[in-house]
């Protein structure tokens, strides 16, 4: 199970899903370079949480996207937001993921 922040629960916290995101389409989407640092897992779905300042409950949204990211690989992923990011400060974080455990050879 992926925990808040992209780690596998009970595993080495250096192995995680992380990356960088930047606004696209006039702030209506995020284009992200996502790194799958989980050596035994192919990631098939990501959920990210975007927050912006000033922070309140209405300033937090989760977005889900199907992906296919092999272990130890970086892939470009786009998240359509359905809203526009504010010009003020915002941040994102992986809050959940699904994946397939790969067989050991």
N, C-alpha and C positions, 0 to 999 in steps of 0.2 A: 504494500500500500504506500502510495506517495503521500508524504506529509506536507503541511504548509511550508513552502519554500523549496519544494522540488526534491526532497530527500526520500530515500526508502526508509521506512520506520525500522529502527533497530540496526541499521547498517551504517557503514562509514559515511559520514556527512560530507566528505570531499567528493563522493560520487553522487552527482545530482543533475537535475535538468536546469539549465540556466541559459542566459543569452542577453541580447540587446534588442531594443525595439525603438522604432522611430515613426512618427506620424506619416501617413500617406493619404492621398485623395483629400487634401484640404482638411485633414484632421478627422475624417470619417472612418479611417481604418488605421491599423498598426501593421507595419511590416517588421517582422522580427527574424533575427538569426538565432535559432534555438539549438543549443548543444545538448545532446543526450550523453551525459557522463555516467550512465548506468551500464557497465560492461556486459551484463547478462540479459538486458532487456531491449526489445524493439518497442518504442513508444508509438501507440496508435491513436491516442487522443490526449489533448491538453486542455486544461482549464486555467485561464489566467484571471487575476483580479486586478482591476485598474482603480486607483484612488486618485483624487485630486484635492488640492487645497483651495479654500479652507475646508477641512475635513468635517463631514457629517455623514449620517447614515445614507443620505441620498447621493453622496459623492463616492459611492463604491459600487462597482458592477463587475460581474463575472462573465467571461466569454469562453465558449467551448469551440474547439476546432478539431476535426479529424486530421491526423497526420500519419506519416510513416517515417520514423527516424531510427535508423540503425544505431547500434551502440557506438559510442565514441565518435559520433558524426554530427556535423552542423548542417541544418537545413533551413531555408527561408520559409517562413510561415506568415500568412496574412490573416488578420482577424478583422472582419467587418464589424464595425461598432454600432451602426444604427443610430449614432449620436455623434456629436462633434466634441473632440477633446477641447477643454478650455485652454486658453493661452497661458494660464497660470501653471504652477508646478503640478505635475502628475507623476505617478510611478506605477509599476506593474510587478507582479510576482506570480510564479507558478503556485497554484493552490491545490491542484489535483491532476492526475494523469491516469491513463489506462495503458496497458502494454502486454506484450507476450514475452514470457520468459523463454530464452533460447536454450536449446539443448547443449550440454557440455560435450565436447569431442574428446 
